Amino acid sequence: MSAVGWFAGKPKEKSEKAALALRSTHERLKGHLRQGQEALSPRALRQMLEELKAVVDPQVSEVEGGRRASAMVQWHAKATAAERHDLWLLMSEQFVADPEVVKKAQADLAAAQGTPDAAAAEVRFRRATVSPRRRLLQRFSAFAQGIRFLVDVRADLLPLLKIDKRLQALDVEMEYMFSTWFDVGFLDLRRISWDSPASLIEKLIKYEAVHDIKSWADVKNRLDSDRRCYGFFHPRLPDDPLIFVEVALMDVMANSITPLLDESASAADLKKATTAIFYSISNTQLGLRGVSFGDSLIKRVVETLKDEFPKLQVFATLSPIPGFRAWLGKNAVSLLARLDKKGRSQLGRALGFEPPDTEHLLSAADKALSLDSKSPLRKFILQCAAQYLSALSADAPVGKPLDPVARFHLGNGARVERLNWGADPSPKGVKQSCGLMVNYLYDVKRLDKHRAQLTQGKIAMSGDIESLKF
């Protein structure tokens, strides 16, 4: 039973009320009886806290601290979801920086500004704000399976954050520590081929998040001579790629996923390859959410491919547009309003209903693959897609594209290059994006320029995409 199972089976409203009604560990540690859904009694909770404090005891060595942490991991493996949740709450609520020490250090820092003591005051302030929780996580990472344990714990913890905000401090601390431990400088780029261990290839099948791998023949096709697959690996997780990318080597920019996934297709002639198409990028560890290494992965892969194939000139993706169809449904009224009188009339005749409305538009959009190249509806859907790919999230800082895949590639410095009609005819592709896919172009010389533009709210787009926008 996962940690989420602790709240499972309840309506959302009741789950949130139950979570809000729960006592903090500060209250429980002072009590004598457990209440409601509390898993550990106050006595057991106090014992657990003492064991956690023993892990970070400054009087013991790193080795001994790691051994004590390992014992906690063994307890965790046998514990119920609710008992694990109690452990996480202790880690989140009880291992905090001393507010009085922080307050004094902050005051000393302010008073020292402009004096020779400023640097020393800043050091004291930084040390004061470091929570004992960070030290606790470091002790858990000290033994062989510790990092694996912490990554798995965060994966279980993330779904609970919306209904139990008491865990947020632990989550933020974990994300910070993981960003250090999984810095790209510590990661190895490895090629994954058909000759790799079967256990590793099985991981590709398990973690593939863009285009499901259906069989061993399918995965063999993706690892054929005209393909490359690379992953980032961490020394403490040597058998698990943290992220991997699948690449097709071609002589043109791909405009459809179908031939790339065709198991019967012959391998391309590598002597003629001028273009590398990144057609699938998958993160494998939910617990590492917020830790970014996709940018570095693509850069390293580009460098590796250029060394092996000097004739490669174009580096681009063939990417899904997962949020488009849902966005179209929510914004159909305003999008239809952008059409001039002639455009609305043409679209209405194509839909068989004038003036065109949301219901008829969306119904027809779900059958988009049957539209011919001159269809007014096809033109309208492409216009809407271009508009969607240029949209920024209103609930985020400037420079965050609305579409999650666009956010990744544009954040890496790519530009929106081309929309491809009917590029993903699978049920998933039609449901997500009316069958559309997009090429993001990685122009190595302009990556920094495009990133800088994005921070100012401007998305890099080709002229063809710009011309499609309303």
C-alpha positions as CSV (number, residue, x, y, z in Angstrom):
1,M,0.0,0.0,0.0
2,S,1.5,3.4,-1.0
3,A,1.5,6.4,1.2
4,V,-1.3,7.9,-1.0
5,G,-3.4,4.9,0.1
6,W,-3.7,6.5,3.6
7,F,-6.2,8.9,2.1
8,A,-7.6,6.5,-0.5
9,G,-11.2,5.8,-0.8
10,K,-12.4,9.1,0.5
11,P,-14.1,11.9,-1.4
12,K,-11.6,14.8,-2.0
13,E,-13.4,17.2,0.3
14,K,-13.5,14.8,3.2
15,S,-9.8,13.9,2.7
16,E,-8.8,17.5,2.9
17,K,-10.9,18.1,6.0
18,A,-9.4,15.0,7.6
19,A,-5.9,16.2,6.8
20,L,-6.6,19.7,8.2
21,A,-8.0,18.2,11.4
22,L,-4.8,16.2,12.2
23,R,-2.6,17.4,15.0
24,S,1.0,18.5,14.4
25,T,3.8,16.3,15.7
26,H,4.5,19.0,18.3
27,E,1.0,18.5,19.8
28,R,1.2,14.7,19.5
29,L,4.6,14.5,21.2
30,K,3.1,16.2,24.3
31,G,0.1,13.9,24.4
32,H,-0.6,10.5,25.8
33,L,-3.2,9.0,23.5
34,R,-3.4,8.9,19.7
35,Q,-6.4,10.4,17.9
36,G,-8.3,9.8,14.7
37,Q,-6.1,8.3,12.0
38,E,-2.8,8.8,13.8
39,A,-0.7,5.7,13.2
40,L,1.9,6.0,16.0
41,S,1.0,6.6,19.6
42,P,2.6,9.6,21.3
43,R,5.0,7.2,23.1
44,A,6.0,5.5,19.8
45,L,6.3,8.9,18.1
46,R,8.7,10.1,20.9
47,Q,10.8,6.9,20.5
48,M,10.9,7.5,16.7
49,L,12.0,11.1,17.2
50,E,14.8,10.0,19.5
51,E,16.0,7.4,16.9
52,L,16.0,10.1,14.3
53,K,18.0,12.5,16.5
54,A,20.5,9.6,17.1
55,V,21.1,9.5,13.4
56,V,22.3,13.1,13.4
57,D,24.1,13.0,16.7
58,P,27.2,15.1,16.2
59,Q,29.1,12.8,18.6
60,V,28.9,9.8,16.2
61,S,30.8,9.3,13.0
62,E,29.4,9.5,9.5
63,V,29.7,5.7,9.3
64,E,27.8,5.2,12.5
65,G,25.2,7.8,11.5
66,G,24.7,6.0,8.2
67,R,24.3,2.7,10.0
68,R,21.6,4.2,12.2
69,A,19.9,5.6,9.2
70,S,20.0,2.2,7.5
71,A,18.1,0.8,10.5
72,M,15.4,3.4,10.0
73,V,15.2,2.4,6.3
74,Q,14.6,-1.2,7.4
75,W,11.8,-0.1,9.7
76,H,10.3,2.0,6.9
77,A,10.2,-1.0,4.5
78,K,8.0,-2.9,7.0
79,A,5.9,0.0,8.1
80,T,2.3,0.8,7.0
81,A,1.6,3.8,4.8
82,A,0.3,5.7,7.8
83,E,3.3,4.9,9.9
84,R,5.6,6.0,7.1
85,H,3.7,9.2,6.9
86,D,4.3,9.8,10.6
87,L,8.0,9.4,10.1
88,W,8.0,11.9,7.3
89,L,6.1,14.4,9.5
90,L,8.7,14.1,12.2
91,M,11.5,14.7,9.6
92,S,9.5,17.7,8.2
93,E,8.3,19.4,11.5
94,Q,11.0,18.5,14.1
95,F,14.2,19.2,12.3
96,V,14.0,22.9,11.7
97,A,16.5,25.8,12.2
98,D,16.2,27.5,15.6
99,P,14.1,30.6,15.0
100,E,15.8,32.6,17.8
101,V,19.3,31.8,16.5
102,V,18.2,32.7,13.0
103,K,16.6,36.0,14.3
104,K,19.8,37.0,16.1
105,A,22.1,36.1,13.2
106,Q,19.9,38.1,10.9
107,A,20.1,41.1,13.2
108,D,23.8,40.8,13.5
109,L,24.1,40.6,9.7
110,A,22.1,43.8,9.3
111,A,24.1,45.6,11.9
112,A,27.4,44.5,10.2
113,Q,26.6,45.8,6.8
114,G,29.3,48.2,5.6
115,T,31.8,47.0,8.3
116,P,34.7,44.7,8.2
117,D,32.6,42.1,10.1
118,A,30.0,41.8,7.3
119,A,31.5,38.7,5.7
120,A,31.8,36.8,9.0
121,A,28.2,37.9,9.9
122,E,27.0,36.5,6.6
123,V,28.7,33.2,7.2
124,R,27.1,33.0,10.7
125,F,23.7,33.8,9.2
126,R,24.0,31.2,6.5
127,R,24.9,28.5,9.0
128,A,22.1,29.5,11.3
129,T,19.5,29.1,8.6
130,V,20.6,25.5,7.7
131,S,18.1,23.2,9.1
132,P,19.1,20.0,11.0
133,R,16.8,18.3,8.4
134,R,19.5,18.7,5.8
135,R,22.0,17.0,8.0
136,L,19.5,14.2,8.5
137,L,19.2,13.7,4.8
138,Q,22.9,13.6,4.4
139,R,23.2,10.8,7.0
140,F,20.6,8.8,5.1
141,S,22.6,9.3,1.9
142,A,25.8,7.9,3.6
143,F,25.0,4.3,3.0
144,A,24.8,2.4,-0.3
145,Q,21.0,2.4,-0.8
146,G,20.3,5.7,1.0
147,I,19.9,7.9,-2.1
148,R,17.7,5.3,-3.7
149,F,15.6,5.3,-0.5
150,L,15.2,9.1,-0.4
151,V,14.3,9.3,-4.1
152,D,11.6,6.7,-3.6
153,V,10.3,8.4,-0.4
154,R,9.9,11.7,-2.3
155,A,8.0,9.9,-5.1
156,D,5.5,8.6,-2.5
157,L,5.4,12.0,-0.7
158,L,4.7,14.2,-3.7
159,P,1.0,13.2,-4.3
160,L,0.3,14.0,-0.6
161,L,1.5,17.6,-0.6
162,K,-1.8,19.1,-1.7
163,I,-3.7,17.5,1.2
164,D,-1.0,17.7,3.8
165,K,1.0,20.9,3.7
166,R,3.0,19.8,6.8
167,L,5.2,17.8,4.5
168,Q,6.2,20.7,2.3
169,A,9.3,21.6,4.3
170,L,10.7,18.0,3.8
171,D,9.8,18.1,0.1
172,V,11.6,21.4,-0.5
173,E,14.7,20.2,1.5
174,M,14.8,17.0,-0.6
175,E,14.5,18.9,-3.8
176,Y,17.4,21.2,-2.8
177,M,19.6,18.3,-1.7
178,F,18.8,16.3,-4.9
179,S,19.8,19.3,-7.0
180,T,23.2,19.1,-5.4
181,W,23.6,15.3,-5.4
182,F,22.3,14.9,-9.0
183,D,24.3,17.8,-10.5
184,V,25.2,17.0,-14.1
185,G,28.8,17.1,-13.2
186,F,28.3,13.8,-11.2
187,L,26.3,12.1,-14.0
188,D,27.6,9.7,-16.6
189,L,26.2,9.8,-20.2
190,R,25.9,6.2,-21.4
191,R,24.7,4.9,-24.7
192,I,22.0,2.2,-24.4
193,S,22.1,-0.3,-27.2
194,W,20.6,-3.7,-28.1
195,D,23.8,-5.2,-26.6
196,S,23.1,-3.6,-23.2
197,P,22.0,-5.8,-20.3
198,A,18.4,-7.1,-20.7
199,S,17.6,-5.6,-17.3
200,L,18.5,-2.1,-18.6
201,I,16.5,-2.5,-21.8
202,E,13.6,-3.6,-19.6
203,K,13.9,-0.2,-17.8
204,L,13.5,1.6,-21.2
205,I,10.3,-0.3,-21.7
206,K,9.1,0.5,-18.2
207,Y,9.9,4.2,-18.2
208,E,9.1,5.2,-21.8
209,A,6.7,8.0,-21.3
210,V,6.1,9.4,-24.8
211,H,5.5,6.5,-27.2
212,D,4.7,3.2,-25.4
213,I,7.0,0.4,-26.3
214,K,4.8,-2.5,-27.2
215,S,7.2,-5.4,-27.7
216,W,10.8,-6.5,-27.8
217,A,10.7,-6.1,-31.6
218,D,9.6,-2.5,-31.0
219,V,12.5,-1.7,-28.6
220,K,14.9,-3.5,-31.0
221,N,13.8,-1.1,-33.7
222,R,14.5,1.9,-31.5
223,L,18.0,0.6,-30.9
224,D,18.7,-0.3,-34.5
225,S,21.9,0.9,-36.4
226,D,20.3,4.2,-37.5
227,R,19.1,5.0,-33.9
228,R,20.8,6.1,-30.8
229,C,19.6,6.0,-27.2
230,Y,21.5,7.8,-24.4
231,G,20.8,8.1,-20.7
232,F,22.2,10.0,-17.7
233,F,23.3,7.7,-14.8
234,H,24.2,8.5,-11.2
235,P,26.9,6.4,-9.4
236,R,24.5,5.5,-6.6
237,L,21.8,4.4,-9.1
238,P,24.0,2.7,-11.7
239,D,21.3,0.5,-13.2
240,D,18.6,3.2,-13.6
241,P,18.8,5.9,-16.3
242,L,17.5,9.1,-14.7
243,I,16.5,10.4,-18.1
244,F,16.9,9.0,-21.5
245,V,16.5,10.2,-25.1
246,E,15.8,8.3,-28.2
247,V,17.3,9.6,-31.5
248,A,16.7,8.8,-35.1
249,L,19.4,9.6,-37.7
250,M,17.9,10.8,-41.0
251,D,18.4,12.9,-44.1
252,V,15.3,15.1,-43.5
253,M,13.4,16.6,-40.6
254,A,10.8,14.0,-39.5
255,N,7.2,15.0,-40.0
256,S,5.5,11.8,-38.6
257,I,6.1,9.4,-35.8
258,T,4.6,6.5,-37.8
259,P,7.7,5.6,-39.9
260,L,10.0,6.0,-36.9
261,L,8.0,3.4,-35.0
262,D,7.6,1.1,-38.0
263,E,9.3,-2.2,-36.9
264,S,9.4,-3.4,-40.5
265,A,11.1,-0.3,-42.0
266,S,14.7,-0.7,-43.2
267,A,17.4,1.1,-41.3
268,A,18.5,4.5,-42.8
269,D,21.8,4.9,-44.6
270,L,24.1,6.5,-42.0
271,K,26.3,7.9,-44.7
272,K,23.5,10.2,-45.8
273,A,22.4,11.2,-42.3
274,T,22.3,15.0,-41.9
275,T,19.6,15.3,-39.2
276,A,19.3,14.0,-35.7
277,I,15.6,13.7,-34.5
278,F,15.0,13.5,-30.8
279,Y,11.6,11.8,-30.8
280,S,11.3,10.7,-27.2
281,I,12.7,12.1,-23.9
282,S,11.6,10.4,-20.7
283,N,12.3,11.2,-17.1
284,T,12.3,8.0,-15.0
285,Q,12.3,9.1,-11.4
286,L,9.2,10.9,-10.0
287,G,11.2,11.6,-6.8
288,L,13.6,13.9,-8.8
289,R,10.8,16.2,-10.0
290,G,12.2,19.7,-10.0
291,V,15.7,18.6,-10.7
292,S,16.6,19.6,-14.2
293,F,19.2,17.8,-16.3
294,G,17.3,17.6,-19.7
295,D,19.2,20.7,-21.0
296,S,22.6,19.1,-20.2
297,L,21.5,15.7,-21.6
298,I,20.6,17.2,-25.0
299,K,23.8,19.2,-25.2
300,R,25.9,16.2,-24.3
301,V,24.1,14.1,-26.8
302,V,24.5,16.7,-29.6
303,E,28.3,16.8,-28.9
304,T,28.5,13.0,-28.9
305,L,26.6,12.6,-32.1
306,K,28.7,15.3,-33.8
307,D,31.8,13.4,-32.9
308,E,30.5,10.2,-34.3
309,F,28.7,11.7,-37.3
310,P,30.5,14.9,-38.5
311,K,28.0,15.4,-41.3
312,L,25.1,16.1,-38.9
313,Q,23.8,19.6,-39.4
314,V,20.3,19.7,-38.0
315,F,19.3,18.8,-34.4
316,A,15.5,18.8,-33.9
317,T,12.7,17.0,-32.1
318,L,9.5,15.4,-33.2
319,S,7.4,16.2,-30.1
320,P,3.8,15.7,-28.9
321,I,1.6,18.7,-27.9
322,P,-0.1,17.1,-24.9
323,G,-2.1,20.0,-23.7
324,F,-3.5,21.3,-27.0
325,R,-6.8,19.5,-27.3
326,A,-7.8,20.4,-23.8
327,W,-6.8,24.0,-24.3
328,L,-8.8,24.1,-27.5
329,G,-11.9,23.0,-25.7
330,K,-11.5,25.6,-23.0
331,N,-10.8,28.5,-25.4
332,A,-12.9,27.6,-28.4
333,V,-15.3,30.5,-28.0
334,S,-12.5,33.2,-27.9
335,L,-10.6,31.5,-30.7
336,L,-13.7,31.4,-33.0
337,A,-14.2,35.1,-32.2
338,R,-10.8,35.9,-33.7
339,L,-12.0,34.9,-37.2
340,D,-13.2,37.6,-39.6
341,K,-16.6,37.3,-41.2
342,K,-15.3,35.4,-44.2
343,G,-13.3,33.0,-42.1
344,R,-16.3,32.2,-39.8
345,S,-18.5,31.6,-42.8
346,Q,-16.0,29.2,-44.4
347,L,-15.5,27.3,-41.2
348,G,-19.3,27.2,-40.6
349,R,-19.9,25.6,-44.0
350,A,-17.1,23.1,-43.4
351,L,-18.7,22.2,-40.1
352,G,-22.2,22.1,-41.5
353,F,-23.4,24.6,-38.9
354,E,-23.4,28.4,-39.2
355,P,-22.3,30.3,-37.3
356,P,-19.7,27.7,-36.1
357,D,-20.0,26.9,-32.4
358,T,-17.9,25.1,-29.8
359,E,-19.8,21.8,-29.8
360,H,-19.6,21.3,-33.6
361,L,-16.0,22.5,-33.7
362,L,-14.7,20.1,-31.1
363,S,-16.7,17.2,-32.5
364,A,-15.1,17.8,-35.9
365,A,-11.7,18.3,-34.4
366,D,-11.8,14.8,-33.0
367,K,-12.0,13.5,-36.6
368,A,-9.2,15.8,-37.8
369,L,-7.2,13.1,-39.5
370,S,-9.9,12.8,-42.2
371,L,-9.6,16.4,-43.2
372,D,-8.0,17.2,-46.6
373,S,-5.3,19.8,-47.0
374,K,-7.7,22.6,-48.2
375,S,-10.2,22.2,-45.3
376,P,-11.0,25.5,-43.5
377,L,-11.2,23.4,-40.3
378,R,-7.7,22.0,-40.8
379,K,-6.4,25.6,-41.3
380,F,-8.2,26.8,-38.2
381,I,-6.8,23.9,-36.0
382,L,-3.3,24.7,-37.2
383,Q,-3.8,28.4,-36.4
384,C,-5.0,27.5,-32.9
385,A,-2.0,25.2,-32.4
386,A,0.4,27.9,-33.3
387,Q,-1.4,30.2,-30.9
388,Y,-1.2,27.6,-28.2
389,L,2.5,27.1,-28.7
390,S,3.0,30.8,-28.3
391,A,1.0,31.0,-25.1
392,L,2.6,31.6,-21.7
393,S,1.3,30.4,-18.4
394,A,-0.6,33.1,-16.5
395,D,0.0,31.3,-13.2
396,A,3.8,31.3,-13.4
397,P,6.7,33.7,-13.7
398,V,7.4,35.3,-17.1
399,G,8.9,32.9,-19.6
400,K,7.0,29.7,-18.8
401,P,5.2,28.3,-21.8
402,L,1.8,26.9,-21.3
403,D,2.5,23.5,-22.9
404,P,4.7,21.2,-20.7
405,V,6.8,19.8,-23.6
406,A,7.2,23.3,-25.1
407,R,8.3,24.5,-21.6
408,F,11.1,21.9,-21.6
409,H,12.4,22.5,-25.1
410,L,12.0,26.2,-25.2
411,G,13.6,26.5,-21.8
412,N,16.6,24.7,-23.3
413,G,16.9,27.3,-26.0
414,A,15.1,25.5,-28.9
415,R,12.6,27.3,-31.2
416,V,9.2,26.2,-32.5
417,E,10.1,25.2,-36.1
418,R,7.2,23.4,-37.8
419,L,3.7,21.9,-37.1
420,N,3.1,18.5,-38.6
421,W,-0.5,17.5,-39.5
422,G,-1.5,13.9,-38.8
423,A,2.0,13.2,-37.4
424,D,0.6,11.1,-34.5
425,P,-2.5,9.1,-35.6
426,S,-2.6,7.0,-32.5
427,P,-5.7,7.3,-30.2
428,K,-3.4,9.1,-27.7
429,G,-2.2,11.5,-30.3
430,V,-5.7,12.3,-31.5
431,K,-7.0,12.8,-28.0
432,Q,-4.1,15.0,-26.9
433,S,-3.5,17.1,-30.0
434,C,-5.8,16.2,-32.9
435,G,-2.9,14.2,-34.2
436,L,-0.5,17.2,-34.5
437,M,3.1,17.1,-33.6
438,V,5.7,19.8,-33.6
439,N,9.4,20.1,-34.5
440,Y,11.5,22.1,-32.0
441,L,14.8,23.1,-33.6
442,Y,18.0,23.1,-31.6
443,D,20.2,25.7,-33.3
444,V,23.4,25.4,-31.2
445,K,24.5,28.9,-32.0
446,R,21.2,30.5,-30.9
447,L,20.3,28.6,-27.8
448,D,21.4,31.2,-25.3
449,K,19.7,33.9,-27.4
450,H,16.4,32.1,-27.4
451,R,16.6,31.4,-23.6
452,A,17.2,35.1,-23.0
453,Q,14.2,36.0,-25.1
454,L,12.0,33.5,-23.2
455,T,12.8,35.2,-19.9
456,Q,11.4,38.4,-21.4
457,G,8.2,36.6,-22.4
458,K,9.0,36.1,-26.1
459,I,8.9,32.6,-27.6
460,A,11.3,31.8,-30.4
461,M,9.3,30.7,-33.5
462,S,10.0,30.2,-37.2
463,G,8.4,32.5,-39.7
464,D,6.1,29.7,-40.8
465,I,4.7,29.3,-37.3
466,E,4.5,33.1,-36.7
467,S,2.4,33.4,-40.0
468,L,-0.1,30.9,-38.7
469,K,-1.0,32.8,-35.5
470,F,-4.2,34.9,-35.5
